């Protein structure tokens, strides 16, 4: 065995030496050739640069294969889980909730989140927490959370409702709160809320259902109203805009985490089994079965939401509040180079496209300057 290892090592060394020697020979010959025929090499370099310049596209070459979601209209009712006549279901501006009197927090909150809404900036957060008079038995209060060590965690994020002063104000009803560990609420949960806004921009409109898991008690209680402290929280997301329907769920423990958001992804079926809720019951049965039994994280853009960056990425015009897909800088997750030609063009576009645009712009400026002199 030792002899075989020595032989193998010797062969590998000989191979590396041969490759190194060959590279050195090629370099020496190239240098001699460049010194002997400098004009030929100059022409070759010029021709190569010209070819790259001519072949480099100035618009995304995958734009013809980008499956952007057209329309973006979703019926608000589609977002609502199944509920009975005896459930306490309340509709506020921008969202609907189902309240648990026993736990003094929502079983779920549901709403449709659109691109227009996530890019809007009509209202500023005011932290105006207040009781919800719409809850017949009374909601939790600010006093319940005081000194508890838990955050008043929004189930509908205030940042999702910046499109309206009234909607923003309604997001601070105590009926929309649940006791979250600070490390969750201000950490990975906030990251997930940000990514969900990117989902809305990517797909134009999505259904969002969020809430605590209230089926694995008993729970620790806080405040005079004995607000339950959940062990887990969920989000169920549905994209029901053409041409591609998809769904994904998330389940997070009530604690901080440094794991990637993708690691918390689950099927909607798994969430239904854990929570006892029936999500998206208004879908046709066969579609509901298919969408809720699987998920694919590659179909969702997990970029943190930044209005200007995400708008540019998906071709959303912040001034007109509309999409112009030709202006998108990045394709959707499902659009990838399908052949060698697309791979080459996309490589050129990604690496040299911006420089070609700069050259064209400078040439145009020079042309205008020259024309103004005559």
C-alpha positions in Angstrom: 0.0 0.0 0.0 2.8 2.4 0.9 4.5 1.7 -2.5 1.3 2.4 -4.4 0.8 5.7 -2.5 4.4 6.7 -3.3 3.8 5.9 -7.0 0.6 7.9 -7.1 2.2 10.9 -5.5 5.1 10.7 -7.9 2.7 10.6 -10.9 0.7 13.6 -9.6 4.0 15.5 -9.1 5.2 14.7 -12.6 1.8 15.8 -14.1 1.9 19.1 -12.2 5.4 19.7 -13.3 4.5 19.0 -16.9 1.5 21.3 -16.8 3.6 24.1 -15.2 6.3 23.6 -17.8 3.8 23.7 -20.7 2.2 27.0 -19.3 5.7 28.5 -19.0 6.5 27.6 -22.6 3.2 29.1 -23.9 3.9 32.3 -22.0 7.4 32.6 -23.4 6.2 32.0 -27.0 3.4 34.5 -26.6 5.8 37.2 -25.3 8.2 36.6 -28.2 5.3 36.7 -30.7 4.0 40.0 -29.2 7.5 41.6 -29.5 7.9 40.3 -33.0 4.4 41.1 -34.3 3.1 44.0 -32.0 0.7 45.4 -34.7 -0.9 42.0 -35.2 -1.5 41.6 -31.5 -2.8 45.1 -31.2 -5.3 44.4 -34.0 -6.4 41.2 -32.3 -7.0 43.0 -29.0 -8.9 45.8 -30.7 -11.0 43.2 -32.6 -11.8 41.4 -29.4 -12.8 44.6 -27.6 -15.0 45.6 -30.6 -16.6 42.2 -30.7 -17.4 42.3 -27.0 -18.8 45.8 -27.3 -21.0 44.9 -30.3 -22.2 41.6 -28.9 -22.9 43.0 -25.3 -26.7 43.6 -25.0 -27.8 46.8 -23.1 -31.0 45.2 -21.9 -31.5 42.0 -20.0 -31.3 39.2 -22.6 -33.5 37.1 -20.5 -36.4 39.6 -20.6 -38.2 37.5 -23.1 -38.2 34.5 -20.7 -38.9 36.5 -17.5 -42.2 35.2 -16.1 -43.4 38.4 -14.5 -46.9 38.2 -13.0 -49.4 40.1 -15.1 -52.5 41.5 -13.6 -51.9 41.2 -9.9 -55.6 41.2 -8.9 -56.5 38.8 -6.1 -59.9 38.6 -4.4 -59.5 39.7 -0.7 -61.7 36.7 0.3 -59.2 34.3 -1.0 -56.8 35.2 1.8 -59.2 34.2 4.6 -58.8 30.8 6.3 -62.0 28.9 7.0 -64.0 30.1 10.0 -67.4 29.5 11.6 -70.3 31.8 12.5 -69.3 31.6 16.2 -65.8 32.8 15.6 -64.9 36.4 16.4 -63.9 37.7 13.0 -63.2 41.4 12.7 -62.4 43.4 9.6 -60.1 46.4 9.9 -58.6 48.7 7.3 -56.2 46.5 5.3 -56.7 43.2 7.1 -59.1 40.8 8.7 -58.5 38.9 12.0 -60.0 36.1 14.0 -59.7 36.6 17.7 -59.0 34.1 20.5 -60.6 35.3 23.7 -59.0 32.5 25.7 -55.5 33.6 24.5 -56.2 37.4 24.1 -54.6 37.6 20.7 -55.5 36.6 17.1 -55.8 33.1 15.9 -54.9 34.6 12.6 -54.7 37.8 10.6 -55.2 37.7 6.8 -54.8 40.2 4.0 -53.8 40.6 0.3 -50.5 42.5 0.0 -49.9 44.2 -3.3 -46.8 45.8 -4.9 -48.5 49.2 -4.9 -49.0 48.9 -1.1 -45.4 47.9 -0.2 -44.0 50.7 -2.3 -46.4 53.3 -0.9 -45.2 55.8 1.7 -48.3 57.7 2.7 -48.2 57.0 6.5 -45.5 57.0 9.1 -45.3 54.7 12.1 -46.6 56.4 15.2 -46.5 53.5 17.8 -50.1 54.3 18.8 -51.0 51.0 20.6 -54.6 50.9 21.7 -57.3 48.5 22.7 -59.7 47.2 20.0 -63.3 48.2 20.7 -64.4 45.7 18.0 -63.7 42.7 20.2 -66.9 42.0 22.1 -65.2 40.7 25.2 -62.4 43.3 25.1 -58.9 42.9 23.7 -55.6 42.7 25.6 -54.3 46.0 26.9 -51.0 47.8 27.1 -50.8 47.0 30.8 -50.8 43.3 30.0 -47.4 43.6 28.3 -45.8 46.1 30.6 -42.8 44.6 32.5 -43.5 41.2 30.9 -40.2 40.9 29.0 -42.1 40.3 25.7 -42.6 42.6 22.7 -46.0 43.6 21.4 -45.4 41.7 18.2 -47.5 42.9 15.2 -49.1 40.0 13.3 -49.9 42.4 10.4 -46.7 44.5 10.2 -47.2 48.2 10.4 -44.8 48.5 7.4 -47.3 46.5 5.2 -49.9 49.2 5.8 -48.0 52.4 5.0 -50.4 53.1 2.1 -53.0 54.6 4.4 -53.0 56.6 7.7 -56.1 54.7 8.8 -54.6 51.3 7.9 -51.4 52.2 9.8 -53.4 53.3 12.8 -55.5 50.0 12.7 -52.3 48.0 12.8 -51.7 49.1 16.4 -54.9 47.6 17.7 -53.9 45.3 20.6 -56.0 42.6 18.9 -53.2 42.5 16.3 -50.5 41.8 18.9 -48.9 38.7 20.3 -46.2 38.3 23.0 -43.0 37.8 21.1 -39.5 37.4 22.4 -37.5 40.5 21.5 -34.8 38.4 19.8 -37.5 37.0 17.5 -39.6 40.2 16.9 -36.6 42.4 16.2 -34.6 39.7 14.5 -35.5 36.9 12.2 -39.2 37.7 12.3 -38.6 41.2 11.1 -36.4 39.7 8.4 -39.2 37.5 7.3 -41.7 40.4 7.2 -39.2 42.3 5.0 -38.9 39.4 2.6 -42.6 39.0 2.4 -42.8 42.6 1.0 -40.3 41.5 -1.6 -42.5 38.5 -2.4 -45.4 41.0 -3.0 -43.2 43.2 -5.3 -42.0 40.1 -7.2 -45.5 38.7 -7.8 -47.5 42.0 -7.8 -50.0 40.5 -5.2 -49.9 37.8 -2.6 -52.2 36.4 0.1 -50.7 36.5 3.6 -52.0 34.7 6.7 -50.0 35.2 9.9 -50.5 34.1 13.5 -49.4 32.3 16.6 -49.7 28.6 17.0 -52.3 28.1 19.7 -52.7 24.3 19.7 -49.7 23.2 21.7 -50.4 24.7 25.2 -50.6 25.1 28.1 -48.9 28.5 27.8 -47.2 30.9 30.1 -49.5 33.9 30.8 -48.8 37.6 31.1 -50.9 40.5 32.5 -54.2 40.7 34.2 -55.9 39.4 31.1 -53.7 36.4 31.0 -52.4 36.7 27.5 -50.9 33.4 26.3 -47.2 33.4 25.2 -47.1 31.1 22.1 -44.2 28.7 21.4 -44.4 29.2 17.6 -45.5 31.6 14.9 -46.5 30.9 11.3 -46.9 32.6 8.0 -48.8 31.1 5.0 -48.2 32.8 1.6 -50.1 32.3 -1.6 -49.2 33.7 -5.0 -52.4 33.3 -7.1 -51.4 35.6 -10.0 -50.8 34.2 -13.5 -48.9 32.7 -15.1 -47.5 30.7 -12.1 -49.3 29.8 -8.9 -47.3 28.8 -5.8 -47.5 28.7 -2.1 -45.1 28.5 0.9 -45.3 28.4 4.6 -43.0 29.4 7.5 -42.8 28.2 11.1 -40.6 30.0 13.6 -40.1 29.3 17.3 -40.6 32.2 19.7 -36.9 32.8 20.1 -34.1 34.4 18.2 -32.2 32.6 15.5 -29.3 33.1 13.1 -30.5 30.5 10.6 -31.4 31.4 7.0 -35.0 32.1 6.4 -35.2 29.3 3.9 -34.6 26.8 6.7 -37.9 27.8 8.3 -39.9 27.1 5.1 -42.6 24.4 5.3 -45.6 23.3 3.3 -49.1 24.8 3.9 -50.2 21.2 4.8 -47.7 21.1 7.6 -49.0 24.4 9.0 -52.6 23.2 8.8 -51.8 20.0 10.7 -50.0 22.0 13.4 -52.5 24.9 13.8 -55.8 23.1 13.0 -56.6 25.9 10.5 -57.7 25.5 6.9 -55.8 27.9 4.7 -57.1 29.2 1.4 -60.3 27.0 1.4 -61.7 29.0 -1.6 -59.2 27.6 -4.0 -60.5 24.9 -6.3 -59.9 21.6 -4.5 -57.3 20.2 -6.9 -55.3 23.4 -7.0 -55.5 23.7 -3.2 -54.2 20.1 -2.8 -51.3 20.7 -5.2 -50.3 24.1 -3.9 -50.5 23.2 -0.2 -48.6 19.9 -0.4 -45.2 21.3 -1.6 -43.0 24.4 -1.9 -40.0 25.5 -3.8 -37.8 28.2 -2.2 -36.1 28.9 -5.6 -39.4 30.4 -6.9 -39.3 33.1 -4.2 -37.0 36.1 -4.0 -35.6 36.1 -0.4 -33.9 39.5 -0.9 -34.5 41.9 2.0 -37.0 44.6 1.0 -35.5 47.9 -0.1 -37.9 50.1 -2.0 -35.5 51.6 -4.5 -33.5 48.4 -5.1 -36.5 46.1 -5.3 -38.4 48.5 -7.6 -35.4 48.6 -10.0 -35.0 44.9 -9.8 -38.6 44.2 -10.9 -39.2 47.1 -13.1 -41.6 49.0 -10.8 -41.7 52.8 -11.5 -42.0 54.5 -8.1 -43.2 57.8 -9.7 -46.0 56.3 -11.8 -46.8 53.3 -9.5 -46.7 50.9 -12.4 -44.6 48.1 -13.8 -42.4 48.4 -16.9 -40.9 44.9 -17.2 -38.4 46.0 -19.9 -36.7 48.1 -17.2 -36.1 45.2 -14.9 -32.4 44.6 -14.1 -32.8 41.0 -12.8 -34.9 38.2 -14.0 -37.4 36.4 -11.8 -36.3 33.2 -10.0 -37.7 31.0 -12.8 -35.9 32.8 -15.6 -32.4 31.3 -16.2 -30.2 31.0 -19.3 -31.6 28.0 -21.2 -28.7 27.5 -23.7 -25.1 28.4 -24.4 -26.1 31.5 -26.4 -28.2 32.9 -23.5 -25.4 32.1 -21.1 -22.9 34.0 -23.1 -25.2 37.0 -23.7 -26.2 37.1 -20.0 -22.5 37.0 -19.0 -21.7 39.9 -21.3 -24.7 41.9 -20.1 -23.9 41.3 -16.5 -20.2 42.2 -16.8 -20.0 44.7 -19.6 -23.5 46.1 -20.2 -23.1 49.1 -17.9 -19.9 50.1 -19.6 -21.4 49.9 -23.1 -24.3 52.1 -21.9 -21.8 54.6 -20.5 -19.8 54.7 -23.8 -23.1 55.2 -25.8 -24.2 58.0 -23.5 -20.8 59.8 -23.7 -20.8 59.4 -27.5 -24.3 60.9 -27.6 -23.1 63.9 -25.4 -20.1 64.4 -27.6 -22.2 64.3 -30.8 -24.7 66.9 -29.3 -21.8 69.1 -28.3 -20.3 69.0 -31.8 -23.6 69.6 -33.4 -24.2 72.7 -31.3 -21.0 74.2 -32.6 -22.3 74.3 -36.2 
